[in-house]
């Protein structure tokens, strides 16, 4: 009850009025055991593993937990606030995947349509066999390939011959979406589209596809069709000047020195020192990255996640059909193609436990993963440690935010344990 009273007292100040806050006991969760999420968060902060952490837990559409701990940054001792702004990086992907599926619902395309139908620059792509040997691709990239990361595109993170081209291309220094596509059109694929899974810039292409089909910038489209209808007032590609004081610093963990360094203060006055714009300078963005460019709050993202849990509707506003959400959160990778986040088909015994839907990672078998959860959980995370998951079996939604790149900690698994151990009335 103390937690509920504390949250309710803060509601008017933070304008957290869209979601319904209740006592955990009313939703079959122990009010004492849910405090283990706080204990976990405090330990991570006190041990210097993260500067801060903000976590929300929703059951049956009701918020049973919402707390922030820590300071704004390792070099900023001001206390964290619940409405502070986080870089969500790849948690942008589910939002853009919903956006493209809105257009699918309107009959603008079929999933098996070649992407070149709308983005002709991506015709006649080649595949890198070696660094100096390229062959013509036989298959066309389809829109479903983009949604499932089976397109053959990459990020440039590995030693694969194609990735050396990516590292030279400077994709995220592009001056516009058209410039981005022009650069991508000159890059080879890693494999024939549709034959393997590889986490990639596919969702950035989807974001540009949204622009080409709708005639709007990705920012304007998301505002008009997702953020404004849902009342997500703190989610954007560019941080408004009047909200700059709420934008948190970002950090990275150096595995060589075991030290955490601040890589971006988040301050407007420091932004001009940052080279490039996309996912670097959040005050002057040239290209809206559908794969990782958004900034948000835990509260705003919970609105989006609750909309998904509720079948595409929130507070009487429907942004997508319930059957479409069900379809998106099924496993869409054939049995011959499995994915666990990065890589094509890593030799990992847990690989059969995970698959991929249309914009979401899907858990097939929590037993194989060895972390408590439910079959059918769909989720995604961001490079700076942010995470959300939706558990349709237990009607649980969790959103948790930190700002630490290259984190070595098992915070996401720890958070699952702390959340699920608090359930008293299971729906399993």
C-alpha positions as CSV (number, residue, x, y, z in Angstrom):
1,X,0.0,0.0,0.0
2,X,2.9,2.4,0.8
3,X,4.1,1.9,-2.8
4,X,0.7,2.7,-4.3
5,X,0.3,5.8,-2.1
6,X,3.8,7.0,-3.1
7,X,3.0,6.6,-6.8
8,X,-0.4,8.3,-6.5
9,X,1.2,11.3,-4.7
10,X,3.6,11.7,-7.7
11,X,1.0,11.4,-10.4
12,X,-0.1,15.0,-10.6
13,X,3.5,16.3,-10.6
14,X,4.6,14.0,-13.4
15,X,1.2,14.0,-15.2
16,X,1.2,10.1,-15.1
17,X,-2.6,10.0,-15.6
18,X,-3.2,7.6,-18.5
19,X,-2.3,4.3,-16.9
20,X,-4.1,2.9,-13.9
21,X,-2.0,2.4,-10.8
22,X,-3.2,-0.3,-8.3
23,X,-2.0,-2.3,-5.3
24,X,-0.1,-5.4,-6.5
25,X,-2.3,-7.7,-4.3
26,X,-5.3,-6.7,-6.4
27,X,-3.6,-8.3,-9.5
28,X,-2.4,-11.5,-7.8
29,X,1.1,-10.3,-7.0
30,X,2.6,-10.0,-3.5
31,X,3.1,-6.4,-2.4
32,X,6.0,-7.6,-0.2
33,X,7.7,-9.7,-2.8
34,X,7.4,-7.1,-5.6
35,X,9.8,-5.1,-3.5
36,X,12.5,-7.5,-4.6
37,X,12.6,-5.5,-7.8
38,X,13.6,-2.5,-5.7
39,X,16.2,-4.5,-3.9
40,X,17.7,-5.6,-7.2
41,X,17.7,-2.1,-8.6
42,X,19.3,-0.7,-5.4
43,X,22.0,-3.3,-5.5
44,X,22.9,-2.6,-9.1
45,X,23.1,1.2,-8.4
46,X,24.9,0.8,-5.1
47,X,27.5,-1.6,-6.6
48,X,28.2,0.9,-9.3
49,X,26.9,-1.4,-12.1
50,X,24.5,1.2,-13.5
51,X,24.0,4.9,-12.8
52,X,20.2,4.5,-12.6
53,X,17.3,2.2,-13.4
54,X,13.7,2.9,-14.0
55,X,11.3,-0.1,-14.1
56,X,7.5,-0.5,-14.5
57,X,5.5,-3.7,-14.1
58,X,2.0,-4.0,-15.5
59,X,-0.4,-6.9,-14.8
60,X,-3.8,-7.1,-16.5
61,X,-3.4,-3.5,-17.7
62,X,-2.8,-2.1,-14.2
63,X,0.5,-0.7,-13.0
64,X,1.6,-2.6,-9.9
65,X,5.2,-1.3,-9.8
66,X,6.9,1.9,-10.9
67,X,10.2,3.0,-9.4
68,X,13.4,4.8,-10.3
69,X,16.7,4.5,-8.5
70,X,20.1,6.2,-8.7
71,X,21.5,9.4,-10.2
72,X,21.3,10.8,-13.7
73,X,24.7,9.6,-14.6
74,X,28.1,8.5,-13.4
75,X,29.3,12.1,-13.9
76,X,25.9,13.7,-12.9
77,X,24.9,13.3,-9.3
78,X,21.4,14.8,-9.7
79,X,18.7,12.3,-8.6
80,X,17.0,10.4,-11.4
81,X,13.4,11.2,-12.0
82,X,10.6,9.0,-13.3
83,X,10.0,11.1,-16.4
84,X,13.7,11.4,-17.5
85,X,14.4,10.6,-21.1
86,X,16.3,7.4,-22.3
87,X,17.8,6.5,-25.6
88,X,15.9,3.3,-26.5
89,X,17.9,2.3,-29.6
90,X,16.5,-1.0,-30.9
91,X,13.3,-0.7,-28.9
92,X,12.5,1.6,-31.8
93,X,12.1,-1.5,-34.0
94,X,8.8,-2.8,-32.6
95,X,7.2,0.6,-33.0
96,X,8.3,0.9,-36.6
97,X,7.2,-2.7,-37.2
98,X,3.7,-1.8,-35.9
99,X,3.8,1.3,-38.2
100,X,4.6,-0.8,-41.4
101,X,1.9,-3.3,-40.4
102,X,-0.7,-0.4,-40.2
103,X,0.0,0.2,-43.8
104,X,-0.3,-3.5,-44.5
105,X,-3.7,-3.4,-42.9
106,X,-4.6,-0.6,-45.3
107,X,-3.8,-2.8,-48.3
108,X,-0.7,-0.9,-49.3
109,X,1.4,-4.0,-49.9
110,X,1.6,-7.8,-49.3
111,X,4.4,-9.2,-47.1
112,X,5.9,-11.1,-50.0
113,X,6.1,-8.0,-52.2
114,X,9.7,-7.3,-53.2
115,X,11.0,-4.2,-51.4
116,X,12.3,-2.9,-54.8
117,X,8.7,-2.3,-55.8
118,X,8.7,0.7,-53.4
119,X,12.5,1.3,-53.1
120,X,13.8,0.6,-56.7
121,X,17.4,1.5,-55.6
122,X,17.5,-1.9,-54.0
123,X,17.4,-3.8,-57.2
124,X,20.2,-6.0,-58.5
125,X,21.9,-6.6,-55.1
126,X,25.0,-8.8,-54.8
127,X,26.2,-11.2,-52.2
128,X,29.7,-11.1,-50.7
129,X,31.4,-14.6,-50.9
130,X,34.8,-13.2,-50.0
131,X,36.0,-9.6,-49.6
132,X,36.8,-9.4,-53.3
133,X,34.3,-11.8,-54.7
134,X,30.7,-10.8,-55.2
135,X,27.9,-12.7,-57.0
136,X,24.4,-11.7,-58.1
137,X,21.6,-12.4,-55.6
138,X,19.0,-14.8,-56.9
139,X,16.3,-13.9,-54.5
140,X,14.6,-10.5,-54.0
141,X,14.3,-9.0,-50.5
142,X,10.7,-9.0,-49.5
143,X,9.0,-6.9,-46.8
144,X,8.6,-10.0,-44.7
145,X,12.4,-10.6,-45.0
146,X,12.9,-7.1,-43.5
147,X,10.5,-7.8,-40.6
148,X,12.1,-11.1,-39.7
149,X,15.8,-10.1,-40.3
150,X,16.2,-12.7,-43.0
151,X,17.0,-10.1,-45.7
152,X,20.7,-10.7,-46.0
153,X,21.5,-7.2,-44.8
154,X,23.8,-6.6,-41.9
155,X,25.0,-4.0,-39.4
156,X,28.8,-4.4,-40.0
157,X,29.6,-5.8,-36.6
158,X,31.2,-9.1,-37.6
159,X,34.2,-10.4,-39.7
160,X,31.9,-11.5,-42.5
161,X,33.2,-10.2,-45.9
162,X,30.1,-8.1,-46.4
163,X,30.5,-6.4,-43.1
164,X,33.8,-4.7,-44.1
165,X,31.7,-2.8,-46.8
166,X,29.3,-1.7,-44.1
167,X,32.0,-0.3,-41.8
168,X,33.3,1.8,-44.7
169,X,29.8,3.0,-45.8
170,X,29.1,5.3,-42.8
171,X,25.4,4.6,-43.0
172,X,24.5,6.5,-39.9
173,X,26.2,9.6,-41.1
174,X,23.7,9.8,-44.0
175,X,22.3,13.2,-44.7
176,X,18.8,11.9,-45.4
177,X,16.8,8.8,-45.9
178,X,17.5,8.9,-49.7
179,X,21.3,9.2,-48.9
180,X,21.0,6.2,-46.6
181,X,19.3,4.1,-49.3
182,X,21.9,5.2,-51.9
183,X,24.7,4.0,-49.6
184,X,22.9,0.7,-48.9
185,X,22.3,0.0,-52.5
186,X,26.0,-0.2,-53.0
187,X,26.5,-2.8,-50.3
188,X,26.6,-6.6,-50.8
189,X,24.4,-8.9,-48.8
190,X,25.7,-11.6,-46.5
191,X,23.5,-14.4,-47.9
192,X,20.5,-15.1,-50.2
193,X,17.4,-13.3,-48.8
194,X,15.1,-15.7,-46.9
195,X,17.7,-18.3,-46.2
196,X,19.3,-17.2,-42.9
197,X,18.6,-14.9,-39.9
198,X,21.0,-12.0,-39.3
199,X,20.1,-9.0,-37.1
200,X,20.5,-6.0,-39.3
201,X,19.5,-2.6,-40.7
202,X,16.3,-4.2,-42.0
203,X,14.1,-2.1,-39.8
204,X,15.8,1.1,-40.9
205,X,14.8,0.1,-44.4
206,X,11.2,-0.5,-43.1
207,X,11.2,3.0,-41.7
208,X,12.1,4.4,-45.1
209,X,9.5,2.2,-46.6
210,X,6.9,3.8,-44.3
211,X,8.1,7.2,-45.7
212,X,7.9,6.1,-49.3
213,X,4.4,4.6,-49.0
214,X,2.8,7.2,-46.7
215,X,4.5,10.3,-48.1
216,X,5.3,11.5,-44.6
217,X,8.6,11.6,-42.8
218,X,9.0,8.7,-40.3
219,X,8.8,11.1,-37.4
220,X,5.5,12.7,-38.7
221,X,4.0,9.3,-39.5
222,X,4.7,7.9,-36.0
223,X,3.4,11.1,-34.4
224,X,0.2,11.0,-36.4
225,X,-0.5,7.3,-36.3
226,X,1.0,6.0,-33.0
227,X,2.2,8.6,-30.6
228,X,-0.6,11.2,-30.7
229,X,-3.4,8.7,-30.6
230,X,-1.9,6.9,-27.7
231,X,-0.9,10.0,-25.8
232,X,2.8,9.3,-26.0
233,X,4.1,12.8,-25.4
234,X,7.7,11.9,-24.6
235,X,8.8,9.8,-27.5
236,X,10.7,11.4,-30.4
237,X,13.7,11.3,-32.6
238,X,14.8,14.8,-31.7
239,X,14.7,15.9,-28.1
240,X,12.8,19.2,-27.8
241,X,14.8,22.0,-26.3
242,X,12.2,22.4,-23.5
243,X,12.8,18.8,-22.5
244,X,16.6,18.8,-22.8
245,X,17.1,18.9,-19.0
246,X,15.4,15.5,-18.8
247,X,17.7,13.8,-21.3
248,X,20.0,11.4,-19.5
249,X,23.7,10.9,-20.1
250,X,24.8,7.7,-21.9
251,X,27.6,5.4,-20.8
252,X,29.7,2.5,-22.0
253,X,31.4,-0.4,-20.2
254,X,35.1,-0.8,-21.2
255,X,35.8,-4.6,-21.0
256,X,39.5,-4.0,-21.2
257,X,39.7,-1.7,-18.2
258,X,36.4,-2.8,-16.5
259,X,35.5,0.8,-16.2
260,X,32.4,2.7,-17.1
261,X,32.8,5.9,-19.1
262,X,30.3,8.7,-20.1
263,X,30.1,8.9,-23.8
264,X,27.3,11.5,-24.2
265,X,26.3,14.0,-21.5
266,X,22.9,14.4,-23.1
267,X,23.2,18.2,-22.7
268,X,22.2,20.4,-25.6
269,X,25.3,22.6,-25.2
270,X,27.5,19.5,-25.7
271,X,25.6,18.2,-28.8
272,X,27.5,20.3,-31.3
273,X,30.7,18.5,-30.4
274,X,29.2,15.2,-31.5
275,X,30.1,14.0,-35.0
276,X,27.3,12.6,-37.1
277,X,23.6,12.9,-36.3
278,X,21.7,9.7,-36.4
279,X,21.7,8.0,-33.0
280,X,24.5,10.4,-31.9
281,X,23.3,14.0,-31.8
282,X,19.7,13.9,-30.7
283,X,19.1,17.6,-31.1
284,X,20.0,17.8,-34.8
285,X,18.9,14.6,-36.6
286,X,19.3,14.2,-40.4
287,X,17.8,10.8,-40.8
288,X,15.2,9.1,-38.7
289,X,16.5,5.7,-37.9
290,X,13.7,3.2,-37.8
291,X,16.1,0.7,-36.3
292,X,17.2,2.6,-33.3
293,X,16.7,6.4,-33.3
294,X,14.0,7.0,-30.7
295,X,14.2,8.6,-27.3
296,X,11.4,7.8,-24.8
297,X,10.5,7.4,-21.1
298,X,9.6,4.2,-19.3
299,X,6.0,5.5,-18.9
300,X,5.6,6.3,-22.6
301,X,6.9,3.0,-23.7
302,X,4.7,1.2,-21.2
303,X,1.7,2.9,-23.0
304,X,2.9,1.4,-26.3
305,X,3.5,-2.0,-24.7
306,X,0.1,-2.0,-22.9
307,X,-1.5,-1.2,-26.2
308,X,0.1,-4.4,-27.7
309,X,-0.9,-6.5,-24.7
310,X,-4.5,-5.2,-25.0
311,X,-4.7,-6.3,-28.7
312,X,-3.8,-2.9,-30.3
313,X,-6.1,-0.6,-28.3
314,X,-5.4,1.8,-25.5
315,X,-7.9,4.1,-23.7
316,X,-10.4,3.6,-26.5
317,X,-7.8,4.4,-29.3
318,X,-7.1,1.5,-31.6
319,X,-3.9,1.8,-33.7
320,X,-3.8,-1.8,-35.1
321,X,-6.0,-4.8,-35.3
322,X,-5.9,-7.5,-32.6
323,X,-5.5,-10.3,-35.1
324,X,-2.6,-8.4,-36.7
325,X,-0.8,-8.3,-33.3
326,X,-1.5,-12.0,-32.8
327,X,0.0,-12.6,-36.3
328,X,3.1,-10.5,-35.6
329,X,3.9,-12.3,-32.4
330,X,3.9,-15.8,-33.8
331,X,7.2,-17.4,-34.8
332,X,7.8,-16.5,-38.4
333,X,11.1,-18.2,-38.9
334,X,11.1,-21.6,-40.6
335,X,12.4,-24.5,-38.5
336,X,15.6,-24.3,-40.6
337,X,16.2,-20.7,-39.6
338,X,16.4,-19.8,-35.9
339,X,17.7,-16.6,-34.3
340,X,18.7,-15.6,-30.9
341,X,19.4,-11.9,-31.5
342,X,22.6,-11.6,-33.4
343,X,24.2,-14.0,-35.9
344,X,22.8,-16.4,-38.4
345,X,22.4,-19.7,-36.6
346,X,24.8,-19.8,-33.7
347,X,25.8,-23.2,-32.3
348,X,23.9,-22.7,-29.0
349,X,21.7,-25.2,-27.3
350,X,19.1,-22.5,-26.5
351,X,18.6,-21.7,-30.2
352,X,15.4,-23.7,-30.4
353,X,14.0,-21.8,-27.5
354,X,13.9,-18.6,-29.4
355,X,12.5,-17.5,-32.7
356,X,11.5,-14.2,-34.3
357,X,8.1,-12.8,-35.3
358,X,7.4,-9.6,-37.3
359,X,9.5,-7.2,-35.3
360,X,9.7,-9.1,-32.0
361,X,11.8,-11.8,-30.5
362,X,9.6,-14.7,-29.3
363,X,10.4,-17.3,-26.6
364,X,9.3,-20.8,-27.5
365,X,10.7,-22.6,-24.4
366,X,11.7,-20.8,-21.2
367,X,12.7,-24.2,-19.8
368,X,15.5,-24.5,-22.4
369,X,16.7,-20.9,-21.7
370,X,17.0,-21.6,-18.0
371,X,15.3,-18.3,-17.0
372,X,11.8,-18.1,-15.5
373,X,9.1,-17.0,-17.9
374,X,6.3,-18.2,-20.2
375,X,6.1,-19.7,-23.6
376,X,5.0,-16.9,-26.0
377,X,6.7,-14.0,-24.4
378,X,7.6,-11.4,-27.0
379,X,10.1,-8.6,-26.5
380,X,13.0,-6.6,-27.6
381,X,15.8,-4.6,-26.0
382,X,18.0,-1.6,-26.8
383,X,21.8,-1.2,-27.1
384,X,22.0,0.9,-23.9
385,X,20.4,-1.8,-21.8
386,X,16.7,-0.9,-22.1
387,X,14.3,-3.9,-22.3
388,X,10.6,-4.6,-22.5
389,X,8.7,-7.9,-22.6
390,X,5.0,-8.9,-22.8
391,X,3.9,-12.2,-21.4
392,X,0.4,-13.0,-22.8
393,X,0.0,-16.1,-20.5
394,X,0.5,-14.2,-17.3
395,X,-0.8,-10.8,-18.6
396,X,2.5,-9.2,-17.5
397,X,4.3,-6.3,-19.2
398,X,7.7,-5.1,-18.0
399,X,9.6,-2.0,-19.2
400,X,13.0,-1.3,-17.7
401,X,15.4,1.5,-18.7
402,X,19.2,2.1,-18.1
403,X,21.8,3.9,-20.2
404,X,24.8,1.6,-20.4
405,X,26.3,0.3,-23.7
406,X,28.2,-3.0,-23.7
407,X,26.9,-4.0,-20.3
408,X,28.4,-7.2,-19.0
409,X,25.7,-7.7,-16.4
410,X,22.7,-10.1,-16.4
411,X,20.3,-7.5,-15.4
412,X,17.6,-8.6,-17.8
413,X,17.6,-12.1,-16.4
414,X,17.8,-10.8,-12.9
415,X,14.8,-8.6,-13.6
416,X,12.7,-11.6,-14.8
417,X,13.4,-13.5,-11.7
418,X,12.5,-10.5,-9.5
419,X,9.3,-10.0,-11.4
420,X,8.0,-13.5,-11.6
421,X,8.8,-14.5,-8.1
422,X,6.3,-11.9,-7.0
423,X,3.3,-13.7,-8.7
424,X,0.9,-15.3,-6.3
425,X,-1.9,-16.1,-8.6
426,X,-0.4,-17.6,-11.8
427,X,-2.5,-18.0,-14.9
428,X,-0.4,-20.9,-16.2
